[in-house]
Amino acid sequence: MIDPPRVTIVVPAYNHADHVADCIESLWAQDYPNLEIVACDDASPDGTLAILHDMADRSPVPMILLENVSNKGVCASLNRCIAAADGDWIGMIASDDMYLPTFVSRNMAAVVTEATDMVCMQSAAIRLRRDGVRIRHRPPFGKPLDGWVMEDIALGRGWINAPSFFASRSLFDAVGPFDESLTYEDLDFYLRASRIAPFRFLDTPLIIKRDSAGGLGHVITQRFEDGFRILDKNLRAEFPELWLRATDLRERRLARGFGRQGDLTSLRRLIGRDRERRRAYPWSLWIAAMLGAMTGIGVAIVGRGTIGHVLHRLRRLARPARSQRRCKTST
């Protein structure tokens, strides 16, 4: 009997001592028979490495543990993991997220229907909020990405549940390593991958995506310059019109985020950058920031996550009514 293709799950880990055991145990629980794990601790100061050592010693599936002697960032950790991977297919998961037991088997069943192994798989997710509430969702922003989607990714018309990304080793080799000069990996890698491969979306929750600590302001501030660098790098020379549209949209979204967090320093930097480009009017960014500030005030009054939870409940209540209308139409 021929063994099924080997699948490697890579786990870049940093400061997730409270959650990394749940992550690794979710990989052990996969119902796919030919699996390996490659984890890399990025010099975590909180005890993550000790937990990983213990889990590697008693792992029921092959597990390789790498250690960065100093903090290198997620891109460097991913590059080390992928270089050490032996699998024909690769999944990537942050050390605070989890796979559901059928993640690997469902993806492998889907990829065999494709004409080529140059395809990027992703799926719906269960969102685990910091208050413990679970919410089923598709992509966190916009529509599911399916097909040739470079323009959609650039314009933020859809997004990917990052821990659900699954692709062949040949695709990773064709796209090339993660850019270690960047503070985050996903947008740059997805733009490069979308030029050479279609994306496929499985509308079934296959992962549990945990809300990260730190808040929106922390993420926006950290990614401020790198986001524009990624757009410049991937679009400016070959797709100038798309680059202009994507850059303008990113500025407005950042302005809303800075306004929501009350981060006037970053907002002024953004407006100064826009004036240097001399394309958009600064007042449009101030308006976006005011809208963001109003959202922030609403969240502060109502409570973080409450609005989304209420909308989720309303959507669930609306489903039977939509189903009844479809039945009446069909008859």
C-alpha positions as CSV (number, residue, x, y, z in Angstrom):
1,M,0.0,0.0,0.0
2,I,1.4,3.4,-1.0
3,D,1.6,6.0,1.8
4,P,-0.3,9.2,1.2
5,P,1.8,12.4,0.6
6,R,3.5,13.7,3.6
7,V,2.2,17.0,5.1
8,T,4.3,19.3,7.2
9,I,2.7,21.8,9.5
10,V,5.0,24.7,10.4
11,V,4.5,26.6,13.6
12,P,6.3,29.9,14.2
13,A,6.1,30.5,18.0
14,Y,6.6,33.6,20.1
15,N,5.3,34.4,23.6
16,H,2.3,32.0,23.5
17,A,3.0,30.0,26.6
18,D,-0.7,30.1,27.5
19,H,-1.9,28.7,24.1
20,V,0.9,26.8,22.4
21,A,0.0,23.4,24.0
22,D,-3.5,23.7,22.6
23,C,-2.1,24.5,19.2
24,I,0.3,21.5,19.1
25,E,-2.4,19.1,20.5
26,S,-4.7,20.2,17.7
27,L,-2.1,19.0,15.2
28,W,-1.7,15.7,17.1
29,A,-5.5,15.2,16.7
30,Q,-5.5,15.3,12.9
31,D,-7.1,12.3,11.2
32,Y,-4.5,12.3,8.4
33,P,-2.0,9.5,8.7
34,N,1.3,11.0,7.3
35,L,2.1,14.2,9.2
36,E,5.1,16.0,10.6
37,I,5.4,19.2,12.7
38,V,8.2,21.7,12.4
39,A,8.1,24.4,15.1
40,C,10.5,27.3,15.6
41,D,10.6,29.4,18.9
42,D,11.6,33.0,18.2
43,A,13.5,33.5,21.5
44,S,10.3,33.7,23.6
45,P,10.9,35.1,27.1
46,D,7.7,33.6,28.6
47,G,8.3,29.9,28.7
48,T,7.0,29.0,25.3
49,L,10.2,27.1,24.5
50,A,10.1,24.9,27.5
51,I,6.6,23.8,26.7
52,L,7.6,23.1,23.1
53,H,10.5,21.0,24.3
54,D,8.2,18.9,26.5
55,M,5.7,18.4,23.6
56,A,8.5,17.5,21.1
57,D,9.7,14.8,23.6
58,R,6.3,13.1,23.8
59,S,4.9,13.9,20.3
60,P,3.0,11.0,18.7
61,V,3.9,12.3,15.3
62,P,7.4,13.3,14.0
63,M,8.2,16.8,15.4
64,I,11.2,19.0,14.8
65,L,11.9,21.9,17.2
66,L,14.1,24.8,16.1
67,E,15.3,27.7,18.3
68,N,16.3,31.2,17.3
69,V,19.0,32.5,19.7
70,S,17.6,36.0,19.3
71,N,14.3,37.4,18.2
72,K,14.3,37.3,14.3
73,G,10.6,37.9,13.5
74,V,8.0,35.6,12.0
75,C,9.3,35.7,8.5
76,A,12.7,34.3,9.5
77,S,11.1,31.7,11.7
78,L,8.9,30.5,8.8
79,N,11.9,30.3,6.5
80,R,13.7,28.1,8.9
81,C,10.7,25.9,9.3
82,I,10.1,25.5,5.6
83,A,13.7,24.7,5.0
84,A,13.5,21.9,7.5
85,A,10.2,20.6,6.2
86,D,10.0,17.2,4.5
87,G,6.4,17.3,3.4
88,D,5.0,17.5,-0.1
89,W,2.3,19.9,1.3
90,I,2.7,22.6,3.9
91,G,0.3,24.3,6.3
92,M,1.2,27.3,8.4
93,I,-0.3,28.1,11.8
94,A,0.5,30.6,14.5
95,S,1.2,29.1,17.9
96,D,-2.0,30.5,19.5
97,D,-4.4,29.1,16.8
98,M,-5.7,25.6,16.3
99,Y,-6.7,23.2,13.6
100,L,-9.9,21.2,13.7
101,P,-9.3,17.5,13.4
102,T,-10.2,17.3,9.7
103,F,-8.1,20.2,8.5
104,V,-5.4,18.3,6.7
105,S,-7.6,15.5,5.3
106,R,-10.2,18.0,3.9
107,N,-7.5,20.0,2.3
108,M,-5.8,17.0,0.8
109,A,-9.2,15.7,-0.5
110,A,-9.7,19.1,-2.2
111,V,-6.3,19.4,-3.8
112,V,-6.5,16.1,-5.6
113,T,-9.4,17.5,-7.7
114,E,-7.2,20.3,-9.0
115,A,-5.4,19.9,-12.3
116,T,-2.1,21.2,-10.8
117,D,-0.6,21.3,-7.3
118,M,0.1,25.0,-7.8
119,V,-2.9,26.1,-5.8
120,C,-3.4,28.0,-2.6
121,M,-6.0,26.6,-0.2
122,Q,-7.8,28.4,2.5
123,S,-11.0,27.9,4.5
124,A,-13.6,29.4,6.8
125,A,-12.9,29.5,10.5
126,I,-14.2,29.5,14.0
127,R,-13.3,32.8,15.6
128,L,-12.5,32.5,19.3
129,R,-12.9,35.9,21.0
130,R,-10.9,36.9,24.0
131,D,-14.1,36.6,26.1
132,G,-14.4,32.9,25.0
133,V,-17.3,33.3,22.6
134,R,-17.0,31.3,19.4
135,I,-18.3,32.8,16.2
136,R,-18.3,31.1,12.8
137,H,-17.0,33.3,10.1
138,R,-15.7,33.3,6.6
139,P,-12.8,35.7,5.8
140,P,-12.6,38.4,8.5
141,F,-12.9,41.1,5.9
142,G,-14.7,41.1,2.5
143,K,-15.6,38.1,0.3
144,P,-14.0,34.7,0.1
145,L,-11.1,34.6,-2.2
146,D,-11.5,32.0,-5.0
147,G,-9.8,32.0,-8.4
148,W,-7.2,34.4,-9.7
149,V,-7.4,37.0,-6.9
150,M,-4.3,39.3,-7.0
151,E,-6.4,42.4,-7.6
152,D,-8.8,41.4,-4.8
153,I,-5.9,40.9,-2.3
154,A,-4.3,44.2,-3.3
155,L,-7.5,46.2,-2.8
156,G,-8.5,44.4,0.3
157,R,-11.8,43.1,-1.2
158,G,-11.2,39.8,0.5
159,W,-8.9,38.4,3.0
160,I,-7.6,35.0,4.2
161,N,-7.9,33.3,7.6
162,A,-4.1,33.1,7.7
163,P,-3.9,29.8,9.8
164,S,-6.0,28.1,7.1
165,F,-3.4,28.6,4.3
166,F,-2.3,25.3,2.8
167,A,-0.2,24.8,-0.3
168,S,2.3,22.4,-2.0
169,R,6.0,22.5,-1.4
170,S,6.4,23.2,-5.1
171,L,4.4,26.4,-4.7
172,F,6.5,27.6,-1.7
173,D,9.6,26.9,-3.8
174,A,8.2,28.9,-6.8
175,V,7.1,31.9,-4.7
176,G,10.4,32.0,-2.8
177,P,11.3,32.7,0.8
178,F,9.5,35.1,3.1
179,D,11.0,38.6,3.1
180,E,12.8,38.8,6.4
181,S,13.0,42.6,6.3
182,L,9.3,42.8,6.9
183,T,7.5,42.7,10.3
184,Y,4.7,40.4,8.9
185,E,4.5,37.8,6.2
186,D,1.0,37.4,4.8
187,L,0.2,40.3,2.4
188,D,3.6,40.1,0.6
189,F,3.5,36.3,0.3
190,Y,-0.1,36.2,-0.9
191,L,0.5,38.9,-3.6
192,R,3.5,36.9,-4.9
193,A,1.6,33.6,-4.8
194,S,-1.5,35.0,-6.5
195,R,0.5,35.9,-9.5
196,I,1.3,32.2,-10.2
197,A,-1.5,30.2,-8.7
198,P,-5.3,30.3,-8.1
199,F,-6.8,30.4,-4.6
200,R,-9.4,28.0,-3.5
201,F,-11.8,28.6,-0.6
202,L,-13.4,25.8,1.4
203,D,-16.6,27.2,3.0
204,T,-16.2,24.9,6.0
205,P,-14.6,26.0,9.3
206,L,-11.4,24.0,9.6
207,I,-9.5,26.2,12.0
208,I,-10.0,28.1,15.3
209,K,-8.6,31.6,15.0
210,R,-7.9,33.2,18.4
211,D,-8.3,36.9,18.8
212,S,-4.8,38.2,19.5
213,A,-3.9,40.5,22.3
214,G,-2.6,44.0,21.7
215,G,-5.5,45.5,19.9
216,L,-5.9,47.1,16.5
217,G,-3.7,50.1,17.3
218,H,-0.7,47.8,18.1
219,V,-1.1,46.0,14.8
220,I,-1.6,49.1,12.7
221,T,1.3,50.9,14.2
222,Q,3.7,48.0,13.7
223,R,2.6,47.5,10.1
224,F,2.5,51.1,9.1
225,E,5.5,51.4,6.8
226,D,5.7,47.8,5.7
227,G,2.3,47.8,4.1
228,F,3.3,50.5,1.7
229,R,6.6,48.8,1.0
230,I,4.8,45.6,0.1
231,L,2.5,47.4,-2.3
232,D,5.5,49.2,-3.9
233,K,7.5,46.0,-4.2
234,N,4.8,43.9,-5.8
235,L,2.7,46.3,-7.8
236,R,4.3,49.7,-8.6
237,A,6.5,48.7,-11.6
238,E,4.3,46.2,-13.3
239,F,0.8,47.3,-12.2
240,P,0.9,51.1,-11.6
241,E,-2.8,51.7,-11.8
242,L,-3.6,48.9,-9.3
243,W,-0.8,50.2,-7.1
244,L,-2.3,53.7,-7.0
245,R,-5.8,52.3,-6.1
246,A,-4.4,50.0,-3.5
247,T,-2.2,52.7,-1.9
248,D,-5.1,55.2,-1.6
249,L,-7.4,52.6,-0.1
250,R,-4.7,51.6,2.4
251,E,-4.2,55.2,3.5
252,R,-7.9,55.7,4.1
253,R,-8.2,52.4,6.1
254,L,-5.1,53.3,8.1
255,A,-6.6,56.8,8.8
256,R,-9.8,55.2,10.2
257,G,-7.7,52.9,12.4
258,F,-5.5,55.7,13.7
259,G,-8.7,57.7,14.4
260,R,-10.3,54.9,16.2
261,Q,-7.2,54.5,18.5
262,G,-6.7,58.2,18.9
263,D,-3.2,57.9,17.5
264,L,-2.7,61.5,16.2
265,T,1.1,61.0,15.8
266,S,0.7,58.2,13.3
267,L,-2.2,60.0,11.6
268,R,0.0,63.1,11.1
269,R,2.7,60.9,9.6
270,L,0.2,59.3,7.2
271,I,-1.1,62.7,6.1
272,G,2.5,64.0,5.6
273,R,3.2,61.0,3.5
274,D,0.1,61.6,1.4
275,R,1.1,65.3,0.8
276,E,4.5,64.1,-0.4
277,R,2.8,61.9,-3.0
278,R,0.5,64.9,-4.0
279,R,-2.4,62.7,-5.1
280,A,-5.1,62.6,-2.6
281,Y,-6.4,65.5,-0.5
282,P,-5.5,65.4,3.2
283,W,-9.0,66.3,4.2
284,S,-10.2,62.9,3.0
285,L,-7.9,61.2,5.5
286,W,-9.1,63.5,8.3
287,I,-12.7,62.5,7.5
288,A,-11.7,58.8,7.5
289,A,-10.0,59.4,10.9
290,M,-13.1,61.1,12.3
291,L,-15.3,58.1,11.2
292,G,-12.8,55.8,12.9
293,A,-12.9,57.9,16.1
294,M,-16.7,57.6,16.1
295,T,-16.4,53.8,15.8
296,G,-13.9,53.8,18.7
297,I,-16.3,55.8,20.9
298,G,-19.2,53.4,20.0
299,V,-17.0,50.4,21.0
300,A,-16.0,52.1,24.2
301,I,-19.7,52.7,25.1
302,V,-21.2,49.4,24.0
303,G,-18.2,47.1,24.7
304,R,-15.6,45.4,22.5
305,G,-17.1,42.6,20.5
306,T,-20.7,43.2,21.5
307,I,-21.6,44.9,18.2
308,G,-20.2,42.0,16.2
309,H,-21.9,39.5,18.4
310,V,-25.3,41.2,18.0
311,L,-24.9,41.4,14.2
312,H,-24.0,37.7,14.2
313,R,-27.2,36.9,16.1
314,L,-29.3,39.0,13.7
315,R,-27.8,37.2,10.7
316,R,-28.7,33.8,12.3
317,L,-32.3,34.9,12.9
318,A,-32.5,36.1,9.3
319,R,-31.5,32.8,7.7
320,P,-34.8,31.0,8.1
321,A,-36.6,34.0,6.5
322,R,-34.3,33.9,3.6
323,S,-34.7,30.1,3.2
324,Q,-38.5,30.5,3.2
325,R,-38.3,33.1,0.5
326,R,-36.1,30.9,-1.7
327,C,-38.5,28.0,-1.2
328,K,-41.5,30.1,-2.2
329,T,-39.6,31.4,-5.3
330,S,-38.7,27.9,-6.4
331,T,-42.3,26.6,-6.1
